[in-house]
């Protein structure tokens, strides 16, 4: 059991992170699209912060979001937001899944590599055992 523990622990961590990333992607899929209006702008060296206002079910919500470095925006501009229908206070300005797809691809490759990693661990254990047996035979001869 102790020999297989690193491999089993890696599999458990990998599977848990895969579940979390899949949950994150599907959580944003349920968000609904809504227009938001820029009410104020704060420009910093590190980027632009915009204050947004949007309405859901006749209730007005306000939100602050990072808009990015070097991007131009004006007060009064309409921005597309996505909000959580269960909690309209939760919104995202950019529903970009490129990062999630990249993460899923890396994890998918990891799923195919895990058996090979396990074989390498098993092979290295056998090589180590052979070396130990060889050294034991040498020392027992003297």
Backbone bond lengths (Angstrom), bond angles and torsions (degrees), N, CA, C in turn:
res aa  C-N    CA-C-N  psi(-1)  N-CA   C-N-CA  omega(-1)  CA-C   N-CA-C  phi
1 X - - - 1.456 - - 1.533 110.73 -
2 X 1.344 116.11 -40.18 1.462 119.23 -178.13 1.517 111.76 -65.82
3 X 1.332 116.88 -31.65 1.466 120.12 -179.96 1.523 111.22 -69.01
4 X 1.321 117.38 -34.95 1.459 121.58 -177.19 1.524 113.44 -89.98
5 X 1.335 117.70 -4.85 1.463 120.08 -175.06 1.529 113.30 -58.17
6 X 1.352 121.12 -46.37 1.477 118.66 -179.97 1.520 112.48 -59.71
7 X 1.328 116.38 -38.96 1.455 120.16 -179.79 1.521 111.55 -67.44
8 X 1.317 116.99 -43.27 1.464 121.50 179.52 1.528 110.70 -66.51
9 X 1.336 116.93 -41.95 1.470 120.95 178.61 1.522 110.74 -63.10
10 X 1.332 117.35 -40.70 1.471 120.75 178.56 1.522 110.58 -63.78
11 X 1.322 117.23 -40.30 1.462 120.56 178.53 1.525 111.22 -63.96
12 X 1.314 117.04 -43.48 1.470 121.01 -179.11 1.526 110.11 -63.74
13 X 1.323 117.40 -46.51 1.473 121.23 179.33 1.524 109.98 -61.91
14 X 1.323 116.78 -43.59 1.459 121.03 -179.83 1.523 111.43 -61.69
15 X 1.317 117.13 -45.71 1.463 120.93 -178.82 1.527 110.89 -65.68
16 X 1.325 117.91 -40.73 1.469 120.58 178.12 1.525 111.33 -64.01
17 X 1.331 118.05 -42.53 1.467 120.09 179.46 1.528 110.52 -67.88
18 X 1.325 117.72 -33.55 1.461 120.75 176.15 1.526 110.79 -64.54
19 X 1.325 117.14 -42.83 1.463 121.43 178.52 1.526 110.58 -62.41
20 X 1.335 117.26 -43.45 1.469 121.05 179.78 1.524 110.75 -63.68
21 X 1.330 118.54 -42.92 1.466 120.15 -178.54 1.523 111.39 -68.32
22 X 1.329 117.54 -38.78 1.470 120.00 177.59 1.520 110.16 -65.38
23 X 1.320 117.72 -40.85 1.462 121.51 177.44 1.527 110.41 -60.70
24 X 1.340 117.14 -41.44 1.466 120.82 -179.44 1.521 111.55 -62.35
25 X 1.323 117.07 -42.41 1.464 120.41 179.16 1.519 110.50 -64.39
26 X 1.308 117.84 -48.59 1.465 120.45 -177.32 1.521 112.41 -69.00
27 X 1.324 117.98 -25.89 1.459 120.49 177.35 1.521 110.19 -64.49
28 X 1.340 117.56 -42.19 1.467 120.16 -179.00 1.521 112.61 -75.04
29 X 1.310 118.54 -22.10 1.459 121.16 179.09 1.518 110.63 -64.64
30 X 1.323 117.93 -30.23 1.460 121.31 -178.28 1.527 112.88 -80.36
31 X 1.332 117.65 -10.52 1.465 120.29 -179.38 1.532 110.10 -67.27
32 X 1.337 116.03 146.14 1.458 121.52 -179.80 1.519 110.79 -104.03
33 X 1.328 115.46 149.56 1.458 123.12 -176.70 1.524 110.33 -83.67
34 X 1.346 115.79 138.93 1.464 121.18 179.61 1.529 108.77 -154.22
35 X 1.339 118.26 146.98 1.468 119.38 176.91 1.529 110.70 -81.00
36 X 1.311 114.97 142.65 1.462 121.34 175.04 1.518 109.06 -125.31
37 X 1.324 117.10 149.21 1.462 122.17 -178.33 1.516 110.01 -109.79
38 X 1.334 116.25 135.67 1.464 121.72 177.37 1.520 107.84 -76.35
39 X 1.339 116.85 120.89 1.473 120.87 -179.05 1.528 112.31 -103.36
40 X 1.325 117.64 -23.80 1.460 120.93 -179.99 1.531 108.61 -157.63
41 X 1.334 115.42 155.56 1.465 121.39 -178.70 1.520 108.70 -133.19
42 X 1.315 115.84 135.44 1.462 121.80 173.53 1.525 107.21 -123.61
43 X 1.330 115.59 120.95 1.469 119.40 -178.78 1.524 109.32 -103.43
44 X 1.309 114.80 130.96 1.457 122.60 178.08 1.520 108.47 -127.89
45 X 1.309 115.51 167.46 1.459 119.84 177.69 1.533 110.49 -62.87
46 X 1.320 116.39 -36.63 1.466 120.96 -177.32 1.526 113.07 -80.03
47 X 1.322 118.26 -11.20 1.461 120.16 179.68 1.514 111.88 153.61
48 X 1.323 116.07 -173.29 1.459 123.11 -177.75 1.525 109.73 -110.30
49 X 1.335 115.39 135.02 1.458 121.51 174.88 1.525 107.06 -109.70
50 X 1.332 115.95 128.53 1.458 120.05 179.87 1.522 109.56 -114.41
51 X 1.334 114.84 143.82 1.460 121.81 173.86 1.522 106.28 -101.31
52 X 1.322 116.16 125.87 1.456 121.72 -174.74 1.521 111.06 -117.23
53 X 1.327 114.20 153.87 1.452 120.56 176.71 1.528 107.37 -134.14
54 X 1.334 116.19 134.03 1.460 120.58 179.21 1.525 108.85 -145.57
55 X 1.316 115.86 159.22 1.462 121.46 -176.42 1.525 109.97 -121.82
56 X 1.347 115.10 130.44 1.465 121.77 176.13 1.522 107.19 -132.07
57 X 1.337 115.94 123.90 1.469 121.73 -179.53 1.525 112.04 52.71
58 X 1.315 116.46 46.94 1.470 124.57 178.44 1.528 113.66 63.22
59 X 1.308 118.25 16.13 1.459 121.69 175.61 1.527 108.10 -114.17
60 X 1.344 115.93 131.28 1.464 121.77 -177.67 1.530 109.22 -89.54
61 X 1.329 115.22 131.40 1.466 122.55 177.47 1.519 109.13 -118.08
62 X 1.314 115.82 149.98 1.464 121.16 175.68 1.519 108.47 -123.57
63 X 1.321 114.45 146.37 1.454 120.29 -176.66 1.517 109.15 -148.28
64 X 1.329 116.08 149.27 1.454 122.26 174.36 1.516 107.87 -114.98
65 X 1.337 116.51 137.67 1.457 119.52 -176.48 1.524 110.58 -145.84
66 X 1.327 115.47 149.60 1.461 120.51 171.77 1.509 108.03 -75.50
67 X 1.329 116.75 132.46 1.453 120.26 -177.45 1.523 111.61 -102.38
68 X 1.307 116.77 -18.15 1.464 119.43 178.63 1.507 111.97 115.33
69 X 1.311 115.42 160.85 1.456 122.24 -178.90 1.527 109.99 -89.13
70 X 1.326 115.65 133.38 1.457 120.76 175.73 1.516 114.76 80.00
71 X 1.309 118.78 4.61 1.455 121.23 179.02 1.521 109.13 -92.63
72 X 1.309 116.24 141.85 1.458 121.85 -179.31 1.526 109.67 -100.41
73 X 1.334 115.16 135.11 1.463 120.64 179.33 1.523 108.20 -151.25
74 X 1.320 116.05 152.12 1.462 120.86 -179.10 1.522 110.38 -122.90
75 X 1.327 115.37 154.42 1.464 121.01 175.86 1.526 108.79 -64.39
76 X 1.313 116.58 136.35 1.456 122.35 -179.21 1.520 113.50 96.17
77 X 1.325 117.76 -10.38 1.463 120.87 -179.69 1.535 110.25 -69.55
78 X 1.328 115.30 143.66 1.459 121.61 177.34 1.538 108.71 -88.87
79 X 1.338 116.15 130.45 1.459 123.15 177.40 1.523 107.82 -122.06
80 X 1.305 115.79 140.46 1.464 119.57 177.20 1.520 109.30 -79.18
81 X 1.317 115.84 129.07 1.465 123.11 177.00 1.522 108.26 -119.26
82 X 1.299 115.78 158.19 1.454 121.83 171.25 1.516 106.90 -122.61
83 X 1.337 116.63 130.30 1.461 120.15 -177.03 1.519 110.27 -122.82
84 X 1.315 114.90 155.80 1.457 122.33 178.42 1.526 108.29 -80.68
85 X 1.342 119.62 117.76 1.465 121.10 -178.73 1.529 113.01 -60.88
86 X 1.321 117.17 -28.03 1.465 120.46 178.42 1.521 112.11 -77.55
87 X 1.322 117.23 -27.73 1.465 122.32 179.68 1.526 108.03 -143.88
88 X 1.353 118.33 87.36 1.462 121.76 -175.25 1.530 114.15 -60.20
89 X 1.320 117.69 -11.94 1.461 120.49 177.54 1.534 111.60 -72.65
90 X 1.337 117.14 -19.12 1.457 121.97 178.61 1.518 109.20 -92.82
91 X 1.320 116.01 119.72 1.464 120.93 179.19 1.523 110.14 -137.03
92 X 1.316 114.53 161.57 1.461 121.94 169.71 1.512 107.57 -132.22
93 X 1.327 115.35 144.95 1.466 119.87 179.38 1.522 111.46 -89.03
94 X 1.316 116.37 -32.86 1.453 120.77 -178.49 1.517 107.48 -124.46
95 X 1.294 115.58 115.75 1.461 120.05 177.53 1.528 107.15 -102.15
96 X 1.323 114.63 72.36 1.456 122.06 -176.37 1.520 108.82 -102.80
97 X 1.303 116.51 119.98 1.451 120.53 -176.83 1.522 112.60 -96.14
98 X 1.332 118.11 5.63 1.464 119.72 -177.32 1.527 110.88 -58.20
99 X 1.321 117.22 -42.88 1.462 120.46 179.16 1.512 111.77 -64.42
100 X 1.332 116.43 -39.17 1.454 119.96 179.08 1.527 111.26 -68.14
101 X 1.342 116.79 -39.07 1.457 119.70 178.29 1.524 110.51 -65.12
102 X 1.320 116.69 -39.42 1.459 121.03 177.44 1.534 109.86 -62.56
103 X 1.327 116.30 -45.41 1.461 120.94 178.54 1.531 110.80 -61.38
104 X 1.319 116.28 -42.56 1.467 120.03 178.97 1.528 111.04 -64.46
105 X 1.343 116.99 -38.31 1.466 120.08 178.14 1.520 110.99 -65.10
106 X 1.325 116.52 -42.40 1.467 120.40 178.46 1.526 109.91 -62.64
107 X 1.331 115.67 -44.28 1.465 119.05 179.83 1.523 111.04 -67.07
108 X 1.312 117.28 -37.05 1.460 120.00 177.12 1.516 111.05 -62.16
109 X 1.331 116.10 -43.62 1.472 119.45 175.99 1.525 109.76 -62.25
110 X 1.307 116.29 -38.34 1.459 120.53 178.94 1.518 111.71 -62.06
111 X 1.334 116.65 -36.90 1.464 119.62 177.94 1.527 111.43 -61.60
112 X 1.338 115.39 -38.08 1.456 118.65 178.48 1.523 111.76 -75.37
113 X 1.326 116.99 -27.93 1.465 120.21 -178.40 1.521 113.35 -83.14
114 X 1.336 117.93 -23.24 1.464 120.32 -177.68 1.534 113.70 -55.58
115 X 1.331 119.07 -45.00 1.472 117.19 178.09 1.532 112.25 -61.39
116 X 1.339 116.71 -37.79 1.464 119.70 179.10 1.525 110.97 -67.34
117 X 1.314 116.62 -38.43 1.464 120.23 176.51 1.527 109.65 -63.29
118 X 1.325 116.33 -41.42 1.459 120.36 177.06 1.516 111.55 -61.82
119 X 1.338 116.06 -41.90 1.462 119.22 177.89 1.530 111.48 -64.53
120 X 1.323 116.35 -39.42 1.465 119.62 177.80 1.523 111.32 -63.74
121 X 1.318 117.09 -40.41 1.472 120.51 177.83 1.529 109.55 -64.05
122 X 1.328 116.17 -43.97 1.461 119.80 179.69 1.532 110.93 -64.31
123 X 1.334 116.46 -42.67 1.453 121.34 178.75 1.524 111.34 -62.96
124 X 1.331 116.34 -43.54 1.472 119.19 179.67 1.528 110.64 -65.53
125 X 1.329 118.07 -34.89 1.469 121.00 176.25 1.527 110.86 -64.79
126 X 1.353 116.97 -41.35 1.463 120.12 179.45 1.525 110.84 -66.09
127 X 1.333 116.94 -41.55 1.466 120.71 178.41 1.524 109.85 -62.29
128 X 1.321 116.23 -43.34 1.469 120.01 178.74 1.526 110.96 -62.44
129 X 1.340 116.68 -42.82 1.464 120.71 178.57 1.526 111.30 -62.16
130 X 1.347 117.48 -41.20 1.460 120.92 178.40 1.523 110.94 -62.15
131 X 1.339 115.72 -43.15 1.469 119.33 178.77 1.526 111.01 -63.09
132 X 1.330 115.61 -42.44 1.475 118.94 178.97 1.522 110.84 -64.09
133 X 1.327 117.79 -42.20 1.462 121.56 178.37 1.524 111.05 -63.53
134 X 1.324 115.98 -39.98 1.454 120.69 179.41 1.527 110.42 -63.65
135 X 1.340 116.18 -43.26 1.460 120.33 179.92 1.535 110.42 -67.91
136 X 1.312 117.19 -36.13 1.466 119.91 178.01 1.532 110.87 -65.34
137 X 1.331 116.39 -39.88 1.463 119.34 177.69 1.519 111.04 -66.05
138 X 1.332 117.78 -38.01 1.470 121.21 178.17 1.526 111.04 -64.92
139 X 1.315 115.86 -44.06 1.459 118.67 -178.40 1.520 111.77 -71.63
140 X 1.332 117.98 -28.48 1.450 120.21 179.53 1.541 111.27 -75.18
141 X 1.324 117.45 -22.84 1.456 121.34 177.60 1.534 111.75 -72.32
142 X 1.318 116.89 -29.23 1.475 120.12 -176.31 1.455 110.64 -92.22
